[in-house]
Structure formats: structure tokens, C-alpha cells
Amino acid sequence: MKSGPGLRRRAFRRRPPQRSDPAKCRSKLPLCISVSSPLSRCFAQSAALHNPKRDASEQAPPIGKEDSPLNPMHRVLRAAAAAAAGIARAPARRHRAPIPTWGAATARWFSAGREAMSYDVVIVGAGPAGLAAAIRLKQLCRAADTDLSVCVLEKGAEVGAHVLSGNVFEPRALDELIPNWRQQDAPIRVPVSSDTFWMLTKNKAWTLPSPFDNRGNYVISLSQLVRWMSVKAEELGVEVYPGFAASEILYYENQMVNGVATNDLGIAKDGTKRETFQPGVELRGRITLLAEGCRGSLSEKIITNHKLRETGQGQHQTYALGIKEVWEIEEGKHKPGSVVHTVGWPLDMKTYGGSFLYHLDDRQLAIGLVVALDYRNPFLSPYDEFQKFKQHPAIRTLLEGGTVLQYGARTLNEGGYQSIPNTVFPGGAIIGCSAGFLNVPKIKGSHTAMKSGMLAAEATFKTLVEGTSMDLYWENLKKSWIWEELYRSRNYRPAFEHGFIPGMALSAVEHYIFNGKLPFTLKHGKPDHEATDMANLHSPIQYPKPDGQVSFDVPSSLYRSNTNHEHNQPPHLRLKDPTIPESVNLPQYAGPESRYCPARVYEYVSDENGDPKLHINAQNCLHCKACDIKDPKQNIEWTVPEGGGGPGYTVM
């Protein structure tokens, strides 16, 4: 495989799934990059490379020439990306094509002391949507014999490190994007061989007619797929920088977006600058595409500031929390391509959700539970429901004798058609799960995320090259098969607003009789945080203790997620009002944040006077965003930590 300029080979230099003893967790080397690491030293080198007293001719290399050397800032970022992935720093390479005069131009100093780089297109997030957009842009450039500079920022230490999904993959969008992907060693190898649907009671699994049609689909690891896509993007000339967290939207004076800035490094917990402090980097873009995934922090700010919900489909978004493990099971129990979905136990009849079991290759099994975050009972713990689920006789038998390879959690959008915001804002667009294109009855969103990225790329190309408008993306989105899919499935999720039985009945009528064409559209109920009942309306739930064989405590699971953060940094989980946990959440809702978080980030501990105080273990954070969604008073704000921090998924 040709590598081309930049970090072409880095995507597949990944660690194998962890199988070590969780008891050794404390000695595990951190995945994230601390401010004393090579990443920080790279930023320190950038200051030496760019003396603000030098004139522009000295400061910038010539551009627009064949074989021009890489801009010093490019060398800094690429060396930093290599350091974030644990790869030895390589000598600076030369572009194999002319550097465009707008993108990848000179780094320059701003009054805040931050370096800045200019690109035609800046994409935030190296997931399926962001990478599909980048690839499509470069394909259009080649077809038109022109060039646009494209940069993709990824907050994970490497591409795929923060990507988690089921995943039964529908290749429709990939067929459009890379028609010959089957001949390019894509990590899509296991076609669906069987499709089963169970209704679970405490001890039984009843087989029901499957509402799913997974013919032609594949069981995959999405984190592996995006690593492959990253290589394809870089081969086309896209610059992909993992380990850099976009923390700020940049604006022109007229409030038009013109890029993003990464967060500063070397800030201590108390907010002071440590001696290793380095300011963030500004990435200026003529067009900025936000592909952060579900509940993206920058995307949510844009949606709120530009009132994109009101100018879109009009309804609020509703979410679920997915918790997943990947196991290596015994050979005789493994059925490559087998797909099982369940409803019912262990969730009660008022809580929407279900589970999945997907057989991959190499004896691997993906198992997970999805719990809608509009659940009412504040004593419910999605993590403990998942551990309880694995004790079901039909599930436990499958897992016994196996080994857990990885654990993780992530929220997902379930609002569907009614909750799509306007996806265009001045200077850019929102794509993928940041906008919310999950098809709930299909339990699929990767194909729609990729297609949205492709549509946005086509509008971006026409805007920059032909002088049209980004509104073309919104217009074409409404004409696409994404819109048709989500319209047909629009009533599925809100049908369960009044419980499991009414939801199953109405969804069956719409699916089997009306084929998604009921003459009305249901509305969602309360936003998820408002759906939480007071604690006095429910009794505490007594969950069984983990047995250490198929069910596990949180520290053991966290170890398998490869999660780490720089400890001496300001908490990225911020309380808008620090008094609310003790004055509202604990007395009225029994402290639900200690249960809805699948990483036990939040816990109430007694202070020196014996009074309970909320303690935030931010270093445990899986970046699932459940706290940002479910907190009853919307008092918790999730922000990005230092780049490279968070989980380190390899097979999720």
C-alpha cells in the first residue's frame, strides 16, 4: 500500500485488544498525551520555528510550487500526531502535488499568541461522516482537475479511538463513495448470515418474527473501518491530525464561522499556566464542517446560537445510551455473521431499549444494551442493567468460558426525522450524528452519516469552486434517500412514549400495514432530562453483585476501555451551578448522576463534616455525553479535555 505524504501508515499501528488483569490498571501507561510529552515539545518547537519579529518572506516557505517543503507548522502537527500515536518522528516529507495558495499556507502569530493555519475546508471529527466528506471533496477535486486543501481534526489519540458502534453495517453509502472497496482490503469481511429477534423474560427467550432485513449487510467494527477510511483520505491528500481537540469556534467580525481552535495545553487544575504551557492552534477554514458525533460540543453551540432546531424540523432531540463489550468466545459457540436483537427484560415496560449480539470474525462477539435516556426512574443504572442482562440464561451460556476484550459506551440520537436541525450555518455545516440521522428501527446510522458527509462535500465544492451556497446541502439532504428513510421511520420512536406494549403495537401497524406512510406524524414527549421522576415516586433498584465471570464492576470495565486523561488539567466536566448537586439532585432525585454515568465519574462522598458532596472523577470519562443530556437541571456541561485524552478503542 502506498503511503503518500504525511502519516500514511499510522492508522494500522494500533495496539491489540487488552486482555491483562484489571488489577494492574494503576500501572498502565497513559494513552493520552501529557503536557510534558513529545506533543508539547512539538508545540514548543513551533515557537522557535516562528519568530514574530521576522518578516513574512522569512517566516513562510514558498507556496504553489511543485515539491515545496512542508510548512513548519505542518511538520509540527504531523510530528505531534505521530507522538500521540507513539510513532517515532519521521523526517519532514515533501508534498507530491502543488500546495494550493489558500490552504496549507503560512502559520502566523495572533495577538493571543496562537499559531494559525489556513485551509479551504476544516472538518472536525474523523468519524464516518467527517472522513466521507473529506474523501468526497478530494474525489471532486481530481475530477475537476483542481485542488482544495482539507484538514480533519480528531480529538482521539488516533483515528477510531473514540468511535463506538454496534455495528451491522449497511454499505449503501460506501458503495457510492468507494465503489471498489471490496477490492481494497476494507475491514468489512463478515456478511450477515442469520437475523434473530428475541423477546426476553427473566428466564426465557421467545423468538419473534424479525422486523429487520439485514440481507447484504455486514458485521463490522466501526473503529476499524474509520481507520481504513483515514488511510484512503490521506492517500487523496487530506491532512488528518489525531490528538487535537477542537474547543472553540472562530468567527469573522460578521459572525460568520471561519474555523476552529484547539484547546491550550499545560493548564493546571487550578487554571494556572504550567511551565510547559503551549497555546492552542487556530485552523482557519473557508468552510467548516462539524462531524463530532452525537451531542457534539461545538455543534450544540452552533445549533443553539443559530436557532437551527427552530429552522429545521422543529422538535428537540432525544437520546439513548449504548453500552458495549467485545468478547472472544469459545469456538463452538461462535457463528460468524449471526445477528441477534432483543427487547424486554431486564428493562421495565415503561423504558425503551433493547440489546444486541453480533458475531464478528476471529471468535469475536459484540454484545451491548441500549437504554433510552428518557427513562423515568432515577434509580435506574444503565451500566448495572447491562451487567444484569448478561446473567440471562440464553446470554450467560454464550459468554461462559470467554474473555472480554474491550468495553465502552456512547450516546446515540433517537429523535429521527422530527429532530433534524437545519444543517447549514454561516460558514459551514453540521454532518453525521452531530445532526442526528440515526434510523431507529434499523438501528443504523453509519450509512446515513457517511451520505450526509458526501452531500455536504458536494455542496462545499460547489460553494468554493463555483460560487454557489452551502444551502445546497440542506436542499439536497431533503431530496436524498436519508430523508426518505427517516420519514418512513419517523413514528417508530415516539410510539413508545406511552410504554412498551402501545409502542410495539403501533410500530407493527406502521411497518407491516402502512409501510411507513401513516397519515400523521407523532411528536416526541418531554426532553430526556425533564422525563426523570422525583425519587419519592420510585423504590431503589437492588442490582446483583458482579460475579467477575460474565458481569464486572466499573473499574474492571474501565480498564478494558483503555481510558486515560492528563490528571493535572482543569475538569472538562463543568458544573454551571456548583450547589445544585447537593441542593437539588441529591434530595429530589437521589443523585442520578452517580448511576446514569457508565464510568462512575460522579459520586457523592462525605466531607469532613459528614455532609455528602459531589466528587467528579473526570479522568474516568468515556466521552459518552450522557451527563450533558440526562442531568435533571442541565447543570453539567461536557467540554473537550486535552487532545488525546479519553478512551482508546481498537475493536469497537
C-alpha positions as CSV (number, residue, x, y, z in Angstrom):
1,M,0.0,0.0,0.0
2,K,1.4,3.4,-0.9
3,S,1.8,5.8,1.9
4,G,1.9,9.2,0.3
5,P,2.7,12.4,2.2
6,G,2.1,12.7,5.9
7,L,1.3,10.0,8.4
8,R,0.0,7.5,5.8
9,R,0.9,4.3,7.7
10,R,-0.1,5.3,11.2
11,A,-3.7,4.1,11.0
12,F,-2.9,0.4,11.4
13,R,-0.2,0.8,14.1
14,R,-2.6,0.1,16.8
15,R,-2.4,-1.9,20.0
16,P,-4.1,-5.3,20.2
17,P,-7.2,-5.6,22.4
18,Q,-6.3,-5.6,26.1
19,R,-6.6,-8.8,28.0
20,S,-4.5,-8.0,31.0
21,D,-5.6,-8.3,34.6
22,P,-7.7,-5.2,35.6
23,A,-5.9,-5.3,39.0
24,K,-2.9,-3.9,37.2
25,C,-4.8,-0.9,35.9
26,R,-2.9,1.6,38.1
27,S,0.4,0.7,36.4
28,K,-1.0,1.1,32.9
29,L,0.8,3.7,30.8
30,P,-1.5,6.6,29.9
31,L,-2.9,6.6,26.4
32,C,-3.4,10.4,26.4
33,I,-0.5,12.8,25.8
34,S,0.5,14.9,28.8
35,V,1.9,18.4,28.6
36,S,5.4,17.1,29.3
37,S,5.2,14.6,26.3
38,P,6.6,14.9,22.8
39,L,3.3,16.5,21.8
40,S,4.0,19.5,24.0
41,R,7.6,19.6,22.9
42,C,6.4,19.8,19.3
43,F,4.4,22.9,20.1
44,A,7.4,24.3,21.9
45,Q,9.4,23.8,18.7
46,S,6.8,25.7,16.8
47,A,7.5,28.8,18.8
48,A,11.2,28.6,17.9
49,L,10.3,28.0,14.2
50,H,8.2,31.1,14.1
51,N,9.8,34.3,15.4
52,P,7.2,37.0,15.3
53,K,9.9,39.6,14.6
54,R,10.8,38.0,11.3
55,D,9.1,39.4,8.2
56,A,6.7,37.4,6.2
57,S,9.1,36.4,3.5
58,E,11.4,34.8,6.1
59,Q,8.6,33.2,8.0
60,A,6.8,31.3,5.2
61,P,8.1,28.9,2.7
62,P,7.2,29.4,-0.9
63,I,3.8,28.1,-1.9
64,G,2.2,27.0,-5.1
65,K,5.4,25.3,-6.4
66,E,5.9,21.7,-7.2
67,D,7.8,19.9,-4.4
68,S,7.6,22.8,-2.0
69,P,8.7,21.8,1.5
70,L,6.1,21.4,4.1
71,N,5.2,24.5,6.1
72,P,6.9,24.3,9.5
73,M,3.6,24.2,11.2
74,H,2.7,21.1,9.2
75,R,5.8,19.5,10.5
76,V,4.8,20.4,14.0
77,L,1.3,19.0,13.7
78,R,2.4,15.8,11.9
79,A,5.2,15.2,14.4
80,A,2.7,15.8,17.2
81,A,0.2,13.4,15.6
82,A,3.0,10.8,15.4
83,A,3.9,11.4,19.0
84,A,0.2,11.0,20.0
85,A,0.2,7.6,18.3
86,G,3.5,6.6,19.8
87,I,5.3,6.6,16.5
88,A,8.9,7.7,16.1
89,R,9.1,11.1,14.5
90,A,9.9,10.8,10.8
91,P,11.8,13.4,8.7
92,A,9.7,16.1,7.1
93,R,8.3,14.9,3.7
94,R,7.5,16.9,0.6
95,H,4.1,17.3,-1.0
96,R,3.7,15.3,-4.2
97,A,1.4,17.9,-5.6
98,P,1.4,21.7,-5.6
99,I,0.3,23.3,-2.4
100,P,-2.8,25.4,-3.1
101,T,-2.4,29.1,-2.4
102,W,-5.2,29.3,0.2
103,G,-4.9,26.1,2.1
104,A,-1.8,24.9,4.0
105,A,-0.3,28.3,3.6
106,T,1.7,30.1,6.4
107,A,1.5,29.8,10.1
108,R,1.2,33.2,11.6
109,W,1.0,34.8,15.0
110,F,-2.1,36.3,16.5
111,S,-2.3,38.7,19.5
112,A,-3.3,35.7,21.7
113,G,0.0,34.0,20.9
114,R,-1.7,31.2,19.0
115,E,-0.4,29.8,15.7
116,A,-2.9,29.8,12.8
117,M,-3.2,27.7,9.7
118,S,-5.5,28.3,6.7
119,Y,-7.3,25.7,4.8
120,D,-10.1,25.7,2.3
121,V,-12.1,23.2,4.4
122,V,-11.7,22.3,8.1
123,I,-13.5,19.2,9.3
124,V,-13.9,18.5,13.0
125,G,-14.1,14.7,13.7
126,A,-12.6,11.7,11.9
127,G,-15.7,9.5,12.1
128,P,-17.6,8.1,9.1
129,A,-19.2,11.4,8.3
130,G,-16.1,13.6,8.5
131,L,-13.9,11.2,6.6
132,A,-16.6,10.5,3.9
133,A,-16.8,14.3,3.4
134,A,-13.0,14.6,3.1
135,I,-12.7,11.8,0.6
136,R,-15.6,13.1,-1.5
137,L,-14.1,16.5,-1.6
138,K,-10.8,15.2,-2.9
139,Q,-12.6,13.0,-5.4
140,L,-14.4,16.0,-6.8
141,C,-11.2,18.0,-7.0
142,R,-9.5,15.3,-9.0
143,A,-12.5,15.0,-11.4
144,A,-12.4,18.8,-11.9
145,D,-8.6,19.0,-12.1
146,T,-8.5,21.5,-9.3
147,D,-7.5,21.3,-5.6
148,L,-8.8,22.3,-2.2
149,S,-6.9,21.9,1.0
150,V,-8.7,19.8,3.5
151,C,-7.8,19.2,7.1
152,V,-9.5,16.8,9.5
153,L,-9.1,17.2,13.3
154,E,-9.7,14.3,15.6
155,K,-9.7,14.5,19.4
156,G,-8.8,10.9,20.0
157,A,-5.2,9.9,20.3
158,E,-5.6,8.0,17.0
159,V,-8.4,7.7,14.4
160,G,-11.0,5.3,15.7
161,A,-10.0,5.7,19.4
162,H,-13.3,7.4,20.2
163,V,-15.5,5.6,17.7
164,L,-18.0,3.1,19.1
165,S,-21.0,1.5,17.4
166,G,-22.9,-1.9,17.2
167,N,-22.3,-2.3,14.2
168,V,-24.3,-4.1,11.5
169,F,-23.1,-2.0,8.5
170,E,-25.2,-1.2,5.5
171,P,-22.8,-0.5,2.7
172,R,-25.1,1.7,0.6
173,A,-23.2,4.9,1.1
174,L,-19.8,3.3,0.9
175,D,-20.8,1.8,-2.4
176,E,-21.4,5.3,-3.7
177,L,-18.2,6.7,-2.1
178,I,-15.7,4.0,-3.0
179,P,-17.4,1.6,-5.4
180,N,-14.4,-0.8,-5.4
181,W,-14.0,-1.0,-1.6
182,R,-14.3,-4.8,-1.8
183,Q,-11.0,-4.9,-3.7
184,Q,-9.2,-2.5,-1.3
185,D,-8.8,-4.6,1.8
186,A,-11.6,-2.8,3.7
187,P,-12.2,-4.3,7.2
188,I,-15.7,-5.4,6.1
189,R,-15.4,-9.2,5.9
190,V,-18.4,-10.8,7.8
191,P,-21.7,-10.8,5.9
192,V,-24.8,-11.2,8.0
193,S,-25.6,-14.9,8.0
194,S,-28.7,-15.0,10.2
195,D,-31.1,-12.5,11.8
196,T,-32.9,-13.4,15.0
197,F,-35.3,-11.3,17.2
198,W,-35.9,-12.3,20.8
199,M,-38.4,-11.2,23.4
200,L,-36.8,-11.8,26.8
201,T,-38.4,-12.6,30.1
202,K,-36.3,-13.2,33.2
203,N,-35.5,-16.8,32.2
204,K,-36.8,-17.3,28.7
205,A,-36.0,-16.1,25.2
206,W,-39.0,-16.1,22.9
207,T,-38.3,-16.0,19.2
208,L,-40.5,-13.4,17.3
209,P,-40.7,-12.6,13.6
210,S,-37.8,-10.3,12.9
211,P,-38.6,-6.8,11.7
212,F,-35.1,-6.4,10.4
213,D,-33.8,-7.0,6.9
214,N,-30.1,-7.3,7.1
215,R,-29.5,-9.1,3.8
216,G,-26.4,-7.6,2.1
217,N,-25.2,-6.0,5.4
218,Y,-22.0,-6.8,7.3
219,V,-21.0,-7.2,11.0
220,I,-18.0,-4.8,11.5
221,S,-16.0,-2.8,13.9
222,L,-16.7,0.8,13.1
223,S,-13.5,2.0,14.8
224,Q,-11.5,-0.3,12.4
225,L,-13.5,1.0,9.4
226,V,-12.7,4.7,10.1
227,R,-9.0,3.9,10.4
228,W,-9.2,2.4,6.9
229,M,-11.1,5.4,5.7
230,S,-8.5,7.7,7.2
231,V,-5.8,6.0,5.1
232,K,-7.9,6.4,2.0
233,A,-8.4,10.1,2.8
234,E,-4.7,10.7,3.3
235,E,-3.9,8.9,0.0
236,L,-6.0,11.5,-1.7
237,G,-4.2,14.4,0.0
238,V,-6.3,15.0,3.1
239,E,-4.4,16.0,6.2
240,V,-5.7,14.1,9.2
241,Y,-4.5,15.2,12.7
242,P,-5.5,12.9,15.6
243,G,-4.8,14.0,19.1
244,F,-6.1,17.6,18.6
245,A,-9.4,18.6,20.3
246,A,-11.3,21.5,18.7
247,S,-12.6,23.5,21.7
248,E,-13.6,26.9,20.2
249,I,-15.5,28.2,17.1
250,L,-13.7,31.0,15.3
251,Y,-15.7,33.9,13.8
252,Y,-15.3,36.7,11.4
253,E,-16.5,40.1,12.6
254,N,-19.8,39.5,10.9
255,Q,-20.3,36.3,13.0
256,M,-19.6,34.0,10.1
257,V,-17.7,30.9,11.2
258,N,-14.2,30.8,9.8
259,G,-12.7,27.8,11.6
260,V,-11.9,26.3,15.0
261,A,-9.2,26.5,17.6
262,T,-7.7,23.6,19.6
263,N,-7.5,23.9,23.3
264,D,-4.4,25.0,25.2
265,L,-2.0,22.5,26.6
266,G,-0.3,22.8,30.0
267,I,-3.1,24.3,32.1
268,A,-3.1,23.1,35.7
269,K,-6.2,22.1,37.6
270,D,-6.4,25.5,39.2
271,G,-6.4,27.2,35.9
272,T,-2.8,28.5,36.1
273,K,-0.3,28.0,33.3
274,R,2.3,25.4,34.0
275,E,5.9,25.9,32.8
276,T,5.1,23.5,29.9
277,F,2.1,25.7,28.7
278,Q,1.5,25.9,25.0
279,P,-1.4,27.8,23.4
280,G,-3.8,26.1,21.1
281,V,-3.7,26.3,17.3
282,E,-6.2,28.1,15.1
283,L,-7.3,26.3,12.0
284,R,-9.0,28.8,9.7
285,G,-11.3,27.5,7.0
286,R,-13.4,29.0,4.2
287,I,-15.9,26.2,5.1
288,T,-16.0,24.4,8.4
289,L,-17.8,21.0,8.7
290,L,-18.7,19.7,12.2
291,A,-18.7,15.9,12.4
292,E,-18.2,15.5,16.1
293,G,-20.8,12.7,16.6
294,C,-23.8,12.6,18.9
295,R,-24.1,15.7,21.1
296,G,-21.0,17.3,19.7
297,S,-20.0,20.2,22.0
298,L,-19.3,22.7,19.2
299,S,-22.3,21.5,17.1
300,E,-24.6,22.1,20.0
301,K,-23.4,25.6,20.5
302,I,-23.9,26.3,16.8
303,I,-27.4,24.8,16.9
304,T,-28.3,27.0,19.8
305,N,-26.7,30.2,18.7
306,H,-28.1,30.0,15.2
307,K,-31.5,28.6,16.2
308,L,-31.1,25.6,13.9
309,R,-33.7,23.4,15.7
310,E,-36.3,26.1,15.1
311,T,-35.5,26.4,11.4
312,G,-35.2,22.7,10.9
313,Q,-37.8,20.1,11.8
314,G,-38.7,21.9,15.0
315,Q,-38.6,19.2,17.7
316,H,-36.0,18.6,20.4
317,Q,-33.5,15.7,20.1
318,T,-34.0,12.6,22.2
319,Y,-31.1,10.2,23.0
320,A,-30.2,6.7,24.2
321,L,-27.1,5.4,25.9
322,G,-25.4,2.4,24.3
323,I,-23.1,0.2,26.4
324,K,-21.0,-2.4,24.6
325,E,-18.4,-5.1,25.2
326,V,-16.4,-7.1,22.7
327,W,-15.7,-10.7,23.8
328,E,-13.6,-13.6,22.5
329,I,-15.9,-16.6,22.9
330,E,-15.4,-20.3,22.6
331,E,-15.0,-21.7,19.1
332,G,-18.1,-24.0,19.3
333,K,-20.3,-21.0,20.2
334,H,-19.1,-18.7,17.5
335,K,-21.3,-18.2,14.4
336,P,-19.8,-15.6,12.1
337,G,-22.4,-13.2,10.8
338,S,-25.1,-14.2,13.3
339,V,-27.2,-11.2,14.4
340,V,-29.5,-11.2,17.4
341,H,-31.6,-8.4,18.7
342,T,-33.7,-8.5,21.9
343,V,-36.4,-6.5,23.7
344,G,-37.9,-6.9,27.1
345,W,-36.0,-8.0,30.2
346,P,-34.1,-6.6,32.0
347,L,-35.8,-3.2,31.2
348,D,-39.2,-2.5,32.6
349,M,-42.3,-2.0,30.4
350,K,-42.0,1.8,30.6
351,T,-38.4,2.1,29.5
352,Y,-37.5,1.9,25.8
353,G,-34.4,0.0,24.8
354,G,-33.0,-3.4,23.7
355,S,-29.9,-5.4,23.3
356,F,-27.8,-6.9,20.5
357,L,-25.4,-9.8,19.9
358,Y,-23.3,-9.6,16.7
359,H,-20.8,-12.3,15.8
360,L,-17.7,-10.9,14.0
361,D,-14.7,-12.9,12.8
362,D,-11.9,-14.3,14.9
363,R,-14.3,-15.7,17.6
364,Q,-15.3,-12.1,18.5
365,L,-18.7,-11.2,19.8
366,A,-20.1,-7.7,20.1
367,I,-22.7,-7.5,22.9
368,G,-24.5,-4.4,24.1
369,L,-27.5,-2.8,25.7
370,V,-29.2,0.4,24.6
371,V,-31.3,2.3,27.1
372,A,-33.3,5.4,26.1
373,L,-32.4,8.4,28.2
374,D,-36.0,9.5,28.7
375,Y,-36.4,6.8,31.4
376,R,-38.3,7.9,34.4
377,N,-36.9,6.0,37.4
378,P,-33.9,7.9,38.8
379,F,-32.6,4.8,40.5
380,L,-32.1,3.0,37.1
381,S,-28.4,2.4,36.2
382,P,-27.8,1.6,32.5
383,Y,-24.4,0.0,33.4
384,D,-26.0,-2.3,36.0
385,E,-28.8,-3.2,33.7
386,F,-26.2,-4.3,31.2
387,Q,-24.4,-6.5,33.7
388,K,-27.8,-7.9,34.7
389,F,-28.7,-8.6,31.1
390,K,-25.6,-10.8,30.7
391,Q,-26.9,-13.1,33.5
392,H,-29.9,-14.2,31.4
393,P,-29.6,-18.0,30.8
394,A,-29.5,-17.6,27.0
395,I,-26.8,-14.9,27.2
396,R,-24.7,-16.3,30.0
397,T,-24.3,-19.7,28.3
398,L,-22.8,-17.9,25.2
399,L,-20.3,-15.9,27.3
400,E,-19.1,-18.5,29.7
401,G,-15.5,-19.6,29.0
402,G,-14.9,-16.4,27.0
403,T,-12.8,-13.3,27.6
404,V,-13.7,-9.6,27.5
405,L,-11.5,-7.7,25.1
406,Q,-12.9,-4.2,25.3
407,Y,-15.6,-2.1,27.0
408,G,-17.1,1.2,26.1
409,A,-20.2,3.4,26.0
410,R,-21.6,6.2,23.8
411,T,-24.9,8.1,23.5
412,L,-26.8,8.0,20.2
413,N,-29.5,10.2,18.6
414,E,-33.0,8.7,18.5
415,G,-35.1,11.7,17.5
416,G,-35.0,10.9,13.8
417,Y,-37.0,12.9,11.3
418,Q,-38.7,15.2,13.7
419,S,-35.5,16.3,15.4
420,I,-33.2,17.1,12.4
421,P,-32.0,20.6,12.8
422,N,-31.2,22.9,9.9
423,T,-27.8,21.6,9.0
424,V,-26.3,24.8,7.5
425,F,-24.9,27.9,9.3
426,P,-22.9,30.9,8.0
427,G,-19.5,29.5,7.1
428,G,-20.2,25.8,7.4
429,A,-22.5,22.8,8.0
430,I,-23.3,20.0,10.5
431,I,-23.0,16.4,9.3
432,G,-23.4,12.9,10.6
433,C,-24.6,12.1,14.1
434,S,-23.9,15.7,15.2
435,A,-27.1,16.4,13.3
436,G,-28.8,13.1,14.1
437,F,-29.5,10.8,11.2
438,L,-29.8,7.5,13.0
439,N,-32.6,5.3,11.6
440,V,-34.1,4.0,14.9
441,P,-36.0,0.9,13.7
442,K,-33.0,-0.2,11.6
443,I,-30.6,0.6,14.5
444,K,-28.2,2.0,11.9
445,G,-26.7,5.4,11.4
446,S,-23.2,4.9,9.9
447,H,-24.6,4.8,6.3
448,T,-26.7,7.9,6.8
449,A,-23.8,9.7,8.5
450,M,-21.5,8.9,5.5
451,K,-24.1,10.0,3.0
452,S,-24.6,13.3,4.8
453,G,-20.9,13.9,4.7
454,M,-20.8,13.3,0.9
455,L,-23.8,15.6,0.3
456,A,-22.1,18.3,2.4
457,A,-18.8,17.8,0.5
458,E,-20.6,18.3,-2.8
459,A,-22.2,21.5,-1.6
460,T,-18.9,22.7,-0.2
461,F,-17.1,22.0,-3.5
462,K,-19.8,23.9,-5.5
463,T,-19.6,26.8,-3.0
464,L,-15.8,27.2,-3.1
465,V,-15.3,26.4,-6.8
466,E,-18.5,27.5,-8.5
467,G,-19.7,30.3,-6.1
468,T,-23.0,28.7,-5.0
469,S,-24.3,28.5,-1.4
470,M,-24.0,25.9,1.3
471,D,-27.8,26.0,1.4
472,L,-27.5,23.5,-1.4
473,Y,-26.5,20.8,1.2
474,W,-29.8,21.4,3.1
475,E,-31.8,21.3,-0.1
476,N,-30.1,18.1,-1.4
477,L,-30.4,16.4,2.0
478,K,-34.2,16.8,1.8
479,K,-34.1,15.1,-1.6
480,S,-31.9,12.3,-0.6
481,W,-32.5,8.7,0.5
482,I,-31.6,9.8,4.0
483,W,-34.7,11.9,4.2
484,E,-36.9,9.2,2.7
485,E,-35.5,6.6,5.2
486,L,-36.1,8.8,8.2
487,Y,-39.5,9.9,7.1
488,R,-40.7,6.4,6.8
489,S,-39.4,5.5,10.3
490,R,-40.5,8.8,11.9
491,N,-43.2,7.4,14.2
492,Y,-41.3,4.4,15.5
493,R,-39.5,6.0,18.4
494,P,-42.3,8.4,19.7
495,A,-44.7,5.4,19.5
496,F,-43.0,4.1,22.7
497,E,-43.7,7.3,24.6
498,H,-46.5,5.6,26.4
499,G,-44.9,2.2,27.1
500,F,-43.6,-1.0,25.5
501,I,-47.0,-2.6,24.5
502,P,-48.5,0.5,22.8
503,G,-45.2,1.1,21.1
504,M,-44.9,-2.4,19.7
505,A,-48.5,-2.4,18.5
506,L,-48.3,1.0,16.7
507,S,-44.9,0.3,15.2
508,A,-46.1,-3.0,13.9
509,V,-49.1,-1.4,12.3
510,E,-47.0,1.3,10.6
511,H,-44.3,-1.2,9.5
512,Y,-46.3,-4.1,8.3
513,I,-49.5,-2.4,7.1
514,F,-48.8,1.2,6.1
515,N,-45.1,0.7,5.2
516,G,-44.1,3.9,7.0
517,K,-46.8,6.0,5.4
518,L,-49.2,6.7,8.2
519,P,-51.1,9.9,7.6
520,F,-49.8,11.6,10.7
521,T,-46.5,12.3,12.5
522,L,-46.2,11.7,16.2
523,K,-44.3,14.1,18.4
524,H,-41.7,13.3,21.0
525,G,-42.5,13.7,24.7
526,K,-40.5,15.6,27.2
527,P,-36.8,16.2,26.7
528,D,-34.8,13.4,28.3
529,H,-33.7,15.5,31.3
530,E,-37.3,16.5,32.1
531,A,-38.5,13.0,31.9
532,T,-36.8,12.0,35.1
533,D,-39.2,11.5,38.0
534,M,-38.7,12.5,41.6
535,A,-37.0,9.8,43.7
536,N,-40.0,9.6,46.1
537,L,-42.1,8.1,43.3
538,H,-39.9,5.0,42.9
539,S,-38.1,2.5,45.0
540,P,-34.3,1.9,44.9
541,I,-33.3,-0.9,42.5
542,Q,-31.2,-3.7,44.0
543,Y,-28.8,-4.9,41.4
544,P,-26.9,-8.2,41.8
545,K,-23.2,-8.0,42.6
546,P,-20.9,-8.8,39.6
547,D,-19.5,-12.3,39.6
548,G,-16.3,-11.5,37.8
549,Q,-17.0,-14.0,35.1
550,V,-19.7,-12.5,32.8
551,S,-20.6,-9.4,34.9
552,F,-18.0,-6.9,36.2
553,D,-17.5,-3.9,38.4
554,V,-16.9,-0.5,36.8
555,P,-13.1,-0.3,37.5
556,S,-12.6,-3.6,35.7
557,S,-14.6,-2.4,32.7
558,L,-12.9,0.9,32.6
559,Y,-9.6,-0.7,32.4
560,R,-10.7,-2.5,29.2
561,S,-11.7,0.8,27.6
562,N,-8.1,2.0,27.7
563,T,-9.3,5.3,29.1
564,N,-6.8,7.9,30.3
565,H,-6.6,11.7,30.7
566,E,-3.9,14.0,31.8
567,H,-4.7,14.4,35.5
568,N,-3.4,17.9,36.1
569,Q,-5.8,19.8,33.9
570,P,-9.0,21.6,34.6
571,P,-12.0,19.3,34.7
572,H,-13.7,19.1,31.3
573,L,-17.0,18.3,33.1
574,R,-18.2,21.6,34.4
575,L,-21.0,22.5,36.8
576,K,-22.8,25.6,35.8
577,D,-24.0,26.0,39.5
578,P,-21.9,24.0,41.9
579,T,-24.6,24.0,44.6
580,I,-27.2,22.1,42.5
581,P,-25.9,18.6,43.1
582,E,-26.3,18.8,46.9
583,S,-29.3,21.1,46.9
584,V,-31.4,19.6,44.1
585,N,-30.1,16.4,42.5
586,L,-29.4,14.5,45.7
587,P,-32.5,15.4,47.8
588,Q,-35.0,15.4,44.9
589,Y,-33.6,12.8,42.5
590,A,-31.3,10.7,44.8
591,G,-28.2,11.7,42.9
592,P,-28.9,10.2,39.5
593,E,-25.6,11.2,38.0
594,S,-24.0,8.5,40.2
595,R,-26.0,5.9,38.2
596,Y,-26.6,7.2,34.7
597,C,-22.8,7.6,34.1
598,P,-21.3,4.2,32.8
599,A,-17.9,5.2,34.1
600,R,-18.8,6.2,37.7
601,V,-17.4,9.7,37.0
602,Y,-19.8,11.2,39.5
603,E,-20.0,10.0,43.1
604,Y,-21.2,11.5,46.4
605,V,-18.7,11.3,49.2
606,S,-18.8,12.7,52.7
607,D,-16.8,15.8,53.6
608,E,-15.1,16.4,56.9
609,N,-18.5,17.3,58.4
610,G,-20.1,14.2,57.2
611,D,-22.1,16.0,54.5
612,P,-22.4,14.5,51.1
613,K,-20.6,16.3,48.3
614,L,-20.4,15.5,44.6
615,H,-16.9,14.4,43.5
616,I,-16.1,14.3,39.8
617,N,-13.6,11.7,38.6
618,A,-13.1,13.3,35.2
619,Q,-10.2,11.0,34.4
620,N,-12.7,8.1,34.1
621,C,-14.7,9.8,31.4
622,L,-15.6,7.7,28.4
623,H,-16.8,10.8,26.4
624,C,-20.3,9.2,26.1
625,K,-22.1,12.6,26.8
626,A,-24.8,11.0,29.0
627,C,-24.3,13.6,31.7
628,D,-24.7,16.5,29.3
629,I,-28.0,15.1,28.3
630,K,-29.6,13.5,31.4
631,D,-28.8,15.8,34.2
632,P,-32.2,16.9,35.5
633,K,-31.4,20.6,35.7
634,Q,-29.0,20.6,32.7
635,N,-26.3,21.7,35.1
636,I,-23.4,19.7,33.7
637,E,-21.6,20.9,30.6
638,W,-19.3,18.5,28.7
639,T,-16.3,20.1,27.1
640,V,-13.3,18.7,25.4
641,P,-10.3,17.8,27.6
642,E,-6.7,18.0,26.3
643,G,-6.4,16.3,22.9
644,G,-5.6,12.6,23.0
645,G,-7.4,12.0,26.3
646,G,-10.3,9.6,26.6
647,P,-10.9,6.0,25.6
648,G,-8.6,4.1,23.3
649,Y,-11.0,1.8,21.4
650,T,-9.4,-0.6,18.8
651,V,-12.2,-3.1,18.0
652,M,-15.4,-1.2,18.9
